[in-house]
Amino acid sequence: MSVAWTELPPEIIETISKRLTIYADYLRFRCISRTFLSSIPKTPLHLPPQLPCLILSHQSFFDLSTQKTHLFNHPLPSHNRTRFCGSSHGWLVILDQTPQILLFNPITRVTLFLPPINTFSNVLSFDYSNIGREYSVRNPNGQLAYFDLKEMCNDFIRKIVLSSSPSQNDEFTAFAIVGCNDSNNLAFCKKGYNSWILLSEQEIYHFWEDVVYHNGLFYAVNKGGTIAVCDVEVPRVSIIRTTAPVEFYGDIFYTVFSGEELLLVTRILEQDFSDAGDMFVYRTARFEVFKMDWNLMTWNKIETLGDKALFVGGNSSVCFSANDFVGCCADCIYFTDDYSESNHDDVCGKHDFGIFRLRDRTVDPLLPSDSRNAFFRLGCPLPVWISPNPY
């Protein structure tokens, strides 16, 4: 006997829903009828990490699977000159020109706060009335420097990553690369902390480029290929000095785990004229990918990612199997602009993002030509990848 979809027992409907792995499919399935709506939980707890979408502004995002730009039903929290300084497990890390550090989930609309910028131990003072020199900061070399609100928003925190989703794990850790000028520090905080804890060795100067979380540890890298393995439970930092091939160079570095393999991605920029032809801007020319050989402590260049796709930029770098998602291409690096706040690129209204194909080493546009830059507004944060997380 055949049974109409609307007449299926609730327990069968729920069983089918648990086989769906794409959040958009889950929502569509739940909306088939009132019976489906009442039989399926609003929040799916079984979903694996979702394919990232690109946050273009406070009001819009680009969906890779549909190749369409959408508007948010409710705009993201906005403030003049806000900045996204991280994206992990479906949560955005948002800064503005105040000491506040905000965590925000665009799907659930939940907002949390991390300890503010002035609670880092190397931030000696903060005073709104001291206009243009609101912050005094001790550099790793012990010297005192002064920064205004904009400088601290744009430059003091390079990136913040989370160990897990704050809504799923009360013991989540936020990990930050912080500092200005020639070197920086590593710091962390946990839920309930009132301030950030610095981890870096004060007598050794590094400029950490990126950090990623894996199996209870944070891994930070610098442009020399040096790795800092950080255990926040102790807390302890283990510095691992590595060797690298001659072609190991780049302007921006990212680190990401592909399964149990630690990868380091180098981004090479080149100068170009702006569309108006009146100033120099930077564009991504290519990427190189290296894999860590833990036996020899050597970075080895690799020529292909196989069926994997990497997503890099202001987000916590992530790796996906392209075969698991519609609209995702294998052996590609999906990149977005995470540097033009410090040069003239964003002033020109253009952002440096695209798809780098390792096989033929070409860069393809990420957005359709009719929507490229259409949603960007002066003062909006730089675009950032985020994996939708409904819980």
Secondary structure by P-SEA (a helix, b strand, c coil): cccccccccaaaaaaaaaacccaaaaaaaaaccaaaaaacccccccccccccccccccccbbbccccbbbbbccccccccccccccccccbbbbbccccbbbbbcccccbbbbcccccccccccccccccccccbbbbccccbbbbbcaaaaacccccccccccccccccbbbbbbbcccccccccccccccccbbbbccccccccccccccccccbbbbbccccbbbbccccccbbbbbbbcccccccccbbbbbbcccbbbbbbbbbbbbbcccccbbbbbbcbbbbbbbcccccbbbbbcccccbbbbbcccccccccccccccccccccccccccccccccccccbbbbbbbbcccbbbbbcccccccccccccccccbbbbccccc
